[in-house]
């Protein structure tokens, strides 16, 4: 069974309590770019809270824990997108509720997605070594940072004192640090080995201080979509 592109059977998991079939969802939801149909299991609060209830069978308690850990990592990549003419909602994994009888071979996990609204795309060129980026939304949002590199061999970008170190950069290349897709690319090709960071950048609600180690050898722009809940 696919949940937005993730085959949960790979993790010894199966769905419980399905309340809407995929035909229903196809008529009310956009098909994601990868062509997989999002599965709505149940919803509350006017459809703003979506729950996916899954049973895991890892054969043993330790197997359950390992299967659950892998599934949780994969589920973090899920996105469900309803239709709208002027805006759309994404859904983010905010937590999970594990059946308290953890030592049972089969256990149930419920993933909850809280919907939020995106508004229009905003962008700002980083023209000084320290800039203020204002995220007008009420939630943190993932930015996309585009570096048009002319001659810089390395660059450190700091957002609210968290550093992202880019190294082994090549002249004449365009680098994109995309927090929405969790990718760092060089002319469209994966180059995550050139990024040193503990996590992908995020813009907090309100003002964000962005620093560049140098302005020489590149032009850099940051793009983001404010999120509202």
Backbone as CSV, one residue per row, in Angstrom:
resi,resn,N_x,N_y,N_z,CA_x,CA_y,CA_z,C_x,C_y,C_z
1,UNK,0.850,-1.199,0.000,0.000,0.000,0.000,0.880,1.242,0.000
2,UNK,0.648,2.125,-0.982,1.413,3.364,-1.062,0.732,4.460,-0.244
3,UNK,1.515,5.161,0.538,1.049,6.412,1.140,1.936,7.500,0.567
4,UNK,1.415,8.195,-0.428,2.141,9.273,-1.079,3.539,8.851,-1.512
5,UNK,3.622,7.665,-2.100,4.885,7.223,-2.658,5.680,6.290,-1.770
6,UNK,5.249,6.105,-0.523,5.963,5.228,0.393,5.216,3.913,0.501
7,UNK,5.880,2.835,0.148,5.276,1.513,0.247,5.459,1.025,1.676
8,UNK,4.418,1.155,2.490,4.563,0.841,3.914,4.756,-0.649,4.160
9,UNK,4.420,-1.479,3.161,4.632,-2.914,3.355,6.115,-3.252,3.457
10,UNK,6.966,-2.376,2.964,8.408,-2.579,3.078,8.856,-2.564,4.532
11,UNK,8.045,-1.971,5.386,8.390,-1.845,6.799,7.538,-2.779,7.658
12,UNK,6.958,-3.800,7.037,6.107,-4.738,7.773,4.818,-4.092,8.234
13,UNK,4.341,-3.081,7.506,3.196,-2.298,7.971,1.996,-2.482,7.056
14,UNK,0.805,-2.307,7.620,-0.424,-2.309,6.839,-1.360,-1.269,7.430
15,UNK,-2.299,-0.789,6.610,-3.217,0.258,7.053,-4.392,-0.330,7.821
16,UNK,-4.843,0.392,8.832,-6.047,0.043,9.574,-7.038,1.190,9.474
17,UNK,-8.322,0.895,9.536,-9.349,1.922,9.680,-9.474,2.873,8.514
18,UNK,-9.350,2.378,7.286,-9.496,3.255,6.133,-10.957,3.709,6.005
19,UNK,-11.163,5.011,5.904,-12.521,5.555,5.835,-12.855,6.152,4.473
20,UNK,-11.849,6.380,3.646,-12.079,6.930,2.316,-11.288,6.116,1.312
21,UNK,-11.912,5.788,0.169,-11.161,5.042,-0.833,-10.392,5.984,-1.757
22,UNK,-9.474,5.418,-2.529,-8.592,6.244,-3.350,-9.351,6.989,-4.442
23,UNK,-10.480,6.441,-4.917,-11.284,7.138,-5.926,-11.812,8.449,-5.366
24,UNK,-12.301,8.389,-4.134,-12.756,9.593,-3.436,-11.659,10.646,-3.402
25,UNK,-10.466,10.215,-3.008,-9.365,11.151,-2.814,-8.903,11.722,-4.151
26,UNK,-8.909,10.904,-5.192,-8.492,11.389,-6.506,-9.345,12.567,-6.945
27,UNK,-10.620,12.538,-6.627,-11.518,13.607,-7.042,-11.344,14.889,-6.232
28,UNK,-10.703,14.798,-5.081,-10.598,15.957,-4.203,-9.174,16.435,-3.951
29,UNK,-8.209,15.680,-4.438,-6.820,16.014,-4.159,-5.997,16.005,-5.439
30,UNK,-4.991,16.868,-5.476,-4.042,16.811,-6.569,-3.252,15.508,-6.502
31,UNK,-2.929,14.938,-7.638,-1.994,13.825,-7.678,-0.592,14.423,-7.512
32,UNK,0.200,13.938,-6.581,1.566,14.471,-6.411,2.390,14.273,-7.674
33,UNK,3.507,15.005,-7.805,4.317,14.929,-9.025,4.799,13.526,-9.366
34,UNK,5.012,12.677,-8.339,5.504,11.330,-8.621,4.391,10.388,-9.066
35,UNK,3.145,10.881,-9.140,2.053,10.084,-9.669,1.355,9.198,-8.658
36,UNK,1.807,9.202,-7.409,1.168,8.370,-6.404,-0.010,9.100,-5.770
37,UNK,-1.098,8.381,-5.529,-2.311,8.984,-4.991,-2.218,9.073,-3.472
38,UNK,-2.389,10.268,-2.899,-2.385,10.355,-1.436,-3.597,9.633,-0.854
39,UNK,-3.410,8.983,0.269,-4.472,8.212,0.906,-4.933,8.955,2.154
40,UNK,-6.193,9.387,2.171,-6.771,10.017,3.353,-7.423,8.936,4.190
41,UNK,-6.950,8.749,5.402,-7.473,7.694,6.252,-8.648,8.208,7.074
42,UNK,-8.451,9.263,7.808,-9.546,9.902,8.534,-9.176,11.356,8.762
43,UNK,-10.171,12.201,8.924,-9.885,13.616,9.122,-10.840,14.209,10.146
44,UNK,-10.349,15.220,10.855,-11.147,15.944,11.850,-10.898,17.439,11.673
45,UNK,-11.604,18.232,12.441,-11.424,19.677,12.438,-11.533,20.248,11.019
46,UNK,-12.600,19.874,10.341,-12.840,20.395,9.006,-11.811,19.940,7.991
47,UNK,-11.202,18.787,8.226,-10.212,18.267,7.291,-8.819,18.794,7.510
48,UNK,-8.622,19.586,8.570,-7.303,20.165,8.807,-6.373,19.246,9.588
49,UNK,-6.924,18.179,10.141,-6.099,17.180,10.818,-6.336,15.838,10.140
50,UNK,-5.297,15.233,9.630,-5.396,13.960,8.920,-4.626,12.906,9.693
51,UNK,-5.260,11.775,9.947,-4.616,10.698,10.690,-4.453,9.468,9.814
52,UNK,-3.286,8.857,9.889,-2.999,7.615,9.190,-2.644,6.577,10.243
53,UNK,-3.476,5.544,10.366,-3.274,4.515,11.381,-2.678,3.272,10.730
54,UNK,-1.557,2.806,11.250,-0.791,1.736,10.616,-0.472,0.649,11.623
55,UNK,-0.583,-0.598,11.206,-0.161,-1.730,12.040,1.196,-2.214,11.552
56,UNK,2.120,-2.435,12.493,3.475,-2.886,12.163,3.675,-4.284,12.701
57,UNK,4.236,-5.160,11.886,4.580,-6.506,12.331,6.049,-6.747,12.029
58,UNK,6.886,-6.591,13.056,8.318,-6.816,12.905,8.753,-8.166,13.422
59,UNK,7.778,-9.039,13.712,8.002,-10.407,14.192,8.498,-10.485,15.638
60,UNK,9.321,-9.540,16.054,9.787,-9.488,17.444,9.668,-8.057,17.926
61,UNK,9.820,-7.852,19.244,9.753,-6.497,19.788,10.858,-5.624,19.199
62,UNK,12.079,-6.193,19.098,13.187,-5.427,18.509,12.928,-5.165,17.031
63,UNK,12.365,-6.165,16.357,12.027,-5.989,14.941,10.995,-4.899,14.744
64,UNK,10.027,-4.837,15.673,9.021,-3.778,15.639,9.671,-2.406,15.732
65,UNK,10.581,-2.284,16.678,11.228,-0.981,16.902,12.006,-0.550,15.661
66,UNK,12.738,-1.482,15.052,13.522,-1.152,13.865,12.613,-0.798,12.687
67,UNK,11.537,-1.588,12.516,10.599,-1.306,11.427,9.923,0.046,11.634
68,UNK,9.541,0.327,12.884,8.894,1.599,13.201,9.841,2.769,12.927
69,UNK,11.113,2.629,13.299,12.082,3.710,13.091,12.256,4.012,11.609
70,UNK,12.331,2.961,10.791,12.488,3.167,9.347,11.230,3.784,8.744
71,UNK,10.073,3.310,9.204,8.814,3.842,8.690,8.642,5.311,9.073
72,UNK,8.982,5.641,10.301,8.842,7.023,10.764,9.697,7.968,9.927
73,UNK,10.924,7.540,9.607,11.813,8.362,8.786,11.212,8.575,7.399
74,UNK,10.644,7.495,6.847,10.040,7.600,5.517,8.783,8.459,5.540
75,UNK,7.960,8.324,6.595,6.707,9.075,6.680,6.959,10.577,6.801
76,UNK,8.122,10.962,7.324,8.444,12.376,7.437,8.504,13.061,6.082
77,UNK,8.636,12.267,5.009,8.724,12.825,3.666,7.366,12.935,2.987
78,UNK,6.303,12.479,3.674,4.969,12.499,3.070,4.418,13.909,2.948
79,UNK,3.758,14.165,1.860,3.063,15.438,1.650,1.718,15.135,1.002
80,UNK,0.649,15.695,1.539,-0.693,15.560,0.960,-1.155,16.943,0.536
81,UNK,-1.583,17.096,-0.721,-1.907,18.427,-1.226,-3.349,18.534,-1.721
82,UNK,-4.234,19.176,-0.970,-5.611,19.404,-1.443,-5.659,20.488,-2.517
83,UNK,-6.770,20.508,-3.263,-6.940,21.509,-4.310,-7.289,22.874,-3.724
84,UNK,-6.879,23.922,-4.434,-7.322,25.280,-4.130,-6.944,26.156,-5.307
85,UNK,-7.744,27.166,-5.576,-7.447,28.020,-6.717,-6.374,29.048,-6.395
86,UNK,-6.326,29.511,-5.156,-5.408,30.586,-4.796,-4.272,30.152,-3.875
87,UNK,-4.431,29.051,-3.209,-3.400,28.580,-2.295,-3.585,27.084,-2.097
88,UNK,-2.679,26.477,-1.421,-2.833,25.060,-1.123,-2.323,24.772,0.271
89,UNK,-2.734,23.635,0.798,-2.273,23.173,2.092,-1.234,22.074,1.910
90,UNK,-0.219,22.095,2.730,0.660,20.950,2.897,0.309,20.321,4.229
91,UNK,0.757,19.115,4.445,0.570,18.456,5.728,1.916,18.007,6.251
92,UNK,2.217,18.312,7.490,3.507,17.946,8.054,3.296,16.964,9.194
93,UNK,4.219,16.036,9.324,4.154,15.056,10.393,4.521,15.741,11.706
94,UNK,3.583,15.777,12.623,3.829,16.463,13.890,4.090,15.503,15.039
95,UNK,3.801,14.241,14.857,4.014,13.297,15.948,3.374,11.969,15.628
96,UNK,3.482,11.039,16.546,2.873,9.738,16.341,2.441,9.191,17.693
97,UNK,1.480,8.310,17.656,0.916,7.740,18.880,1.097,6.232,18.826
98,UNK,2.030,5.710,19.631,2.337,4.288,19.605,1.440,3.554,20.589
99,UNK,0.914,2.409,20.172,0.152,1.557,21.078,1.004,1.250,22.308
100,UNK,0.437,1.394,23.483,1.211,1.229,24.718,1.707,-0.201,24.921
101,UNK,1.066,-1.170,24.261,1.511,-2.555,24.399,2.659,-2.795,23.416
102,UNK,3.771,-2.126,23.695,4.888,-2.085,22.762,5.514,-3.456,22.554
103,UNK,5.437,-4.339,23.528,6.090,-5.636,23.429,5.302,-6.653,22.606
104,UNK,4.099,-6.290,22.188,3.347,-7.192,21.318,4.022,-7.242,19.948
105,UNK,3.936,-8.400,19.308,4.574,-8.544,17.999,3.961,-7.569,16.999
106,UNK,2.634,-7.419,17.015,1.972,-6.453,16.143,1.596,-5.236,16.976
107,UNK,2.010,-4.063,16.539,1.634,-2.856,17.260,1.079,-1.838,16.269
108,UNK,0.318,-0.900,16.789,-0.322,0.103,15.958,0.336,1.462,16.170
109,UNK,0.501,2.172,15.083,1.075,3.510,15.119,0.146,4.441,14.364
110,UNK,-0.101,5.600,14.915,-0.929,6.587,14.224,-0.100,7.841,13.970
111,UNK,0.066,8.188,12.713,0.766,9.407,12.326,-0.262,10.501,12.105
112,UNK,0.003,11.676,12.641,-0.928,12.800,12.510,-0.285,13.919,11.703
113,UNK,-0.992,14.390,10.705,-0.540,15.502,9.881,-1.427,16.714,10.170
114,UNK,-0.810,17.851,10.471,-1.555,19.087,10.693,-1.411,19.962,9.449
115,UNK,-2.532,20.342,8.860,-2.501,21.111,7.616,-2.213,22.580,7.878
116,UNK,-1.553,23.203,6.928,-1.321,24.635,7.000,-1.377,25.205,5.601
117,UNK,-1.528,26.506,5.537,-1.707,27.187,4.255,-0.415,27.868,3.836
118,UNK,-0.088,27.726,2.536,1.001,28.504,1.942,0.431,29.767,1.311
119,UNK,1.167,30.865,1.374,0.838,32.040,0.566,1.946,32.237,-0.456
120,UNK,1.894,33.342,-1.196,2.738,33.538,-2.369,4.229,33.494,-2.112
121,UNK,4.947,33.130,-3.159,6.392,33.015,-3.114,7.027,34.383,-2.860
122,UNK,8.027,34.424,-1.971,8.779,35.644,-1.696,10.262,35.354,-1.893
123,UNK,11.024,36.372,-2.260,12.461,36.169,-2.436,13.232,37.432,-2.097
124,UNK,14.499,37.259,-1.799,15.357,38.387,-1.454,16.790,38.058,-1.851
125,UNK,17.410,38.970,-2.561,18.828,38.821,-2.890,19.656,39.146,-1.656
126,UNK,20.677,38.349,-1.404,21.556,38.585,-0.257,22.718,39.449,-0.731
127,UNK,22.567,40.766,-0.556,23.517,41.718,-1.128,24.529,42.244,-0.108
128,UNK,24.449,41.783,1.126,25.435,42.161,2.147,25.777,40.928,2.974
129,UNK,26.830,41.022,3.760,27.254,39.862,4.538,26.282,39.542,5.672
130,UNK,25.414,40.485,6.014,24.366,40.217,7.003,23.062,40.834,6.528
131,UNK,22.035,40.002,6.406,20.727,40.459,5.935,19.650,40.000,6.898
132,UNK,18.540,40.729,6.903,17.367,40.321,7.678,16.293,39.836,6.715
133,UNK,15.876,38.579,6.906,14.807,37.992,6.098,13.570,37.898,6.976
134,UNK,12.476,38.498,6.544,11.251,38.481,7.335,10.269,37.471,6.764
135,UNK,10.011,36.425,7.537,9.001,35.431,7.190,7.689,35.880,7.812
136,UNK,6.763,36.319,6.985,5.516,36.898,7.486,4.535,35.847,7.994
137,UNK,4.808,34.565,7.727,3.903,33.510,8.158,3.957,33.261,9.653
138,UNK,3.041,32.417,10.122,2.965,32.106,11.550,3.734,30.836,11.904
139,UNK,4.335,30.181,10.900,5.073,28.942,11.120,6.457,29.028,10.496
140,UNK,7.361,28.166,10.956,8.639,28.009,10.276,8.389,27.526,8.853
141,UNK,9.271,27.919,7.940,9.099,27.501,6.544,10.450,27.173,5.927
142,UNK,10.505,26.178,5.017,11.785,25.791,4.409,12.145,26.688,3.234
143,UNK,13.307,27.319,3.250,13.702,28.181,2.139,14.418,27.404,1.031
144,UNK,14.546,28.045,-0.115,15.373,27.553,-1.211,16.445,28.613,-1.460
145,UNK,17.705,28.227,-1.338,18.819,29.162,-1.497,19.524,28.849,-2.809
146,UNK,19.593,29.846,-3.698,20.216,29.675,-5.010,21.502,30.475,-5.076
147,UNK,22.607,29.787,-5.395,23.926,30.421,-5.479,24.411,30.353,-6.915
148,UNK,24.505,31.494,-7.557,25.080,31.574,-8.905,26.562,31.830,-8.719
149,UNK,27.354,30.786,-8.840,28.762,30.865,-8.466,29.634,31.249,-9.661
150,UNK,30.418,32.308,-9.488,31.337,32.731,-10.537,32.763,32.279,-10.252
151,UNK,33.186,32.384,-8.958,34.568,32.005,-8.662,34.805,31.539,-7.228
152,UNK,33.780,31.527,-6.391,33.981,31.131,-4.988,34.250,29.628,-4.896
153,UNK,35.219,29.249,-4.084,35.516,27.828,-3.873,34.799,27.287,-2.646
154,UNK,34.372,28.182,-1.771,33.630,27.779,-0.576,32.773,28.936,-0.107
155,UNK,31.760,28.619,0.695,30.859,29.644,1.209,30.196,29.120,2.476
156,UNK,30.112,29.971,3.478,29.386,29.633,4.703,28.154,30.522,4.790
157,UNK,26.999,29.891,4.873,25.734,30.600,5.042,25.223,30.301,6.442
158,UNK,24.939,31.326,7.215,24.410,31.142,8.568,23.023,31.736,8.647
159,UNK,22.094,30.962,9.193,20.734,31.447,9.416,20.441,31.338,10.899
160,UNK,20.246,32.474,11.532,20.008,32.522,12.984,21.083,31.744,13.743
161,UNK,22.339,31.987,13.336,23.538,31.413,13.976,23.745,29.927,13.718
162,UNK,22.954,29.317,12.842,23.207,27.940,12.420,23.925,27.980,11.083
163,UNK,25.100,27.341,11.008,25.966,27.445,9.825,25.737,26.295,8.856
164,UNK,25.806,26.622,7.564,25.740,25.659,6.472,26.986,25.900,5.623
165,UNK,27.894,24.929,5.637,29.210,25.095,5.022,29.222,24.407,3.656
166,UNK,29.467,25.196,2.602,29.526,24.692,1.240,30.982,24.708,0.797
167,UNK,31.477,23.584,0.316,32.888,23.483,-0.055,33.046,22.858,-1.436
168,UNK,34.254,22.944,-1.972,34.598,22.382,-3.284,33.656,22.898,-4.377
169,UNK,33.310,24.168,-4.268,32.430,24.771,-5.271,33.205,25.032,-6.556
170,UNK,32.537,24.888,-7.682,33.162,25.081,-8.989,32.647,26.356,-9.648
171,UNK,33.537,27.050,-10.335,33.175,28.288,-11.022,32.179,28.000,-12.146
172,UNK,31.255,28.930,-12.348,30.295,28.807,-13.436,29.155,27.844,-13.175
173,UNK,29.006,27.399,-11.940,27.948,26.448,-11.598,26.851,27.147,-10.782
174,UNK,25.634,26.601,-10.872,24.525,27.089,-10.049,24.240,26.038,-8.985
175,UNK,24.307,26.456,-7.733,24.062,25.561,-6.606,22.721,25.921,-5.973
176,UNK,21.933,24.900,-5.671,20.627,25.124,-5.047,20.537,24.282,-3.778
177,UNK,20.372,24.970,-2.664,20.147,24.319,-1.363,18.653,24.402,-1.096
178,UNK,17.970,23.296,-1.317,16.507,23.267,-1.304,16.009,22.539,-0.057
179,UNK,15.522,23.292,0.914,15.043,22.686,2.157,13.693,22.002,1.975
180,UNK,12.949,22.381,0.928,11.651,21.743,0.682,11.823,20.297,0.240
181,UNK,12.839,20.047,-0.579,13.081,18.692,-1.077,14.249,18.017,-0.375
182,UNK,14.908,18.753,0.551,16.086,18.235,1.271,17.182,17.819,0.298
183,UNK,17.464,18.694,-0.688,18.499,18.408,-1.676,19.466,19.583,-1.802
184,UNK,20.717,19.252,-2.148,21.714,20.258,-2.509,22.264,19.836,-3.864
185,UNK,22.091,20.684,-4.869,22.447,20.285,-6.229,23.428,21.264,-6.870
186,UNK,24.184,20.740,-7.830,25.126,21.513,-8.645,24.687,21.367,-10.092
187,UNK,24.166,22.442,-10.659,23.582,22.380,-12.009,22.589,21.231,-12.137
188,UNK,21.794,21.021,-11.082,20.749,20.004,-11.098,21.183,18.622,-10.666
189,UNK,22.474,18.410,-10.419,22.992,17.106,-10.009,23.280,17.094,-8.515
190,UNK,22.912,16.022,-7.856,23.126,15.914,-6.419,24.586,16.160,-6.043
191,UNK,24.805,17.000,-5.032,26.170,17.248,-4.540,26.147,17.403,-3.016
192,UNK,25.372,16.565,-2.340,25.260,16.641,-0.886,26.604,16.496,-0.188
193,UNK,27.575,15.858,-0.840,28.906,15.687,-0.233,29.627,17.018,-0.058
194,UNK,29.154,18.051,-0.740,29.771,19.372,-0.631,29.109,20.243,0.432
195,UNK,28.132,19.682,1.134,27.416,20.414,2.179,27.725,19.813,3.538
196,UNK,28.140,20.662,4.463,28.346,20.242,5.850,27.312,20.963,6.710
197,UNK,26.361,20.184,7.250,25.286,20.757,8.063,24.636,19.653,8.872
198,UNK,24.061,20.027,9.987,23.353,19.044,10.811,21.916,18.861,10.362
199,UNK,21.382,19.855,9.659,20.000,19.789,9.173,19.855,20.780,8.032
200,UNK,18.718,20.771,7.377,18.472,21.724,6.300,17.990,23.050,6.886
201,UNK,18.243,24.164,6.183,17.847,25.476,6.700,16.338,25.615,6.876
202,UNK,15.944,26.392,7.873,14.548,26.757,8.088,14.494,28.235,8.444
203,UNK,13.438,28.903,8.004,13.186,30.282,8.401,12.111,30.284,9.472
204,UNK,12.398,30.882,10.599,11.407,30.974,11.657,10.416,32.083,11.344
205,UNK,9.278,32.043,12.005,8.298,33.110,11.843,8.896,34.421,12.337
206,UNK,8.727,35.491,11.565,9.299,36.787,11.950,10.652,37.012,11.299
207,UNK,11.526,37.748,11.985,12.815,38.126,11.427,13.851,37.015,11.578
208,UNK,14.655,36.850,10.532,15.740,35.877,10.516,17.017,36.578,10.079
209,UNK,18.107,36.355,10.797,19.395,36.944,10.455,20.176,35.953,9.594
210,UNK,20.485,36.371,8.370,21.230,35.525,7.434,22.584,36.172,7.174
211,UNK,23.651,35.389,7.363,25.011,35.892,7.174,25.722,35.081,6.095
212,UNK,26.560,35.774,5.327,27.413,35.135,4.326,28.866,35.369,4.716
213,UNK,29.699,34.350,4.520,31.113,34.486,4.879,31.840,35.446,3.944
214,UNK,31.320,35.589,2.722,31.906,36.513,1.748,30.872,36.865,0.694
215,UNK,31.060,38.023,0.063,30.215,38.413,-1.069,30.934,38.177,-2.393
216,UNK,32.214,37.836,-2.311,33.025,37.698,-3.510,32.746,36.374,-4.228
217,UNK,32.657,36.432,-5.535,32.626,35.229,-6.347,31.279,34.551,-6.498
218,UNK,30.210,35.205,-6.078,28.884,34.576,-6.199,27.788,35.622,-6.050
219,UNK,26.594,35.275,-6.505,25.385,36.037,-6.168,24.380,35.034,-5.631
220,UNK,23.768,35.355,-4.496,22.930,34.391,-3.780,21.567,34.995,-3.487
221,UNK,20.533,34.187,-3.724,19.147,34.598,-3.490,18.463,33.552,-2.626
222,UNK,17.621,34.002,-1.731,16.841,33.096,-0.890,15.360,33.273,-1.216
223,UNK,14.669,32.160,-1.394,13.261,32.154,-1.768,12.487,31.329,-0.748
224,UNK,11.274,31.771,-0.419,10.478,31.021,0.562,8.989,31.317,0.359
225,UNK,8.164,30.406,0.899,6.719,30.599,0.887,6.250,30.635,2.340
226,UNK,5.689,31.745,2.800,5.191,31.802,4.192,4.115,30.756,4.445
227,UNK,4.159,30.151,5.627,3.166,29.163,6.036,2.292,29.747,7.144
228,UNK,1.014,29.415,7.094,0.051,29.905,8.082,-0.753,28.745,8.621
229,UNK,-1.085,28.800,9.877,-1.914,27.761,10.468,-3.061,28.398,11.216
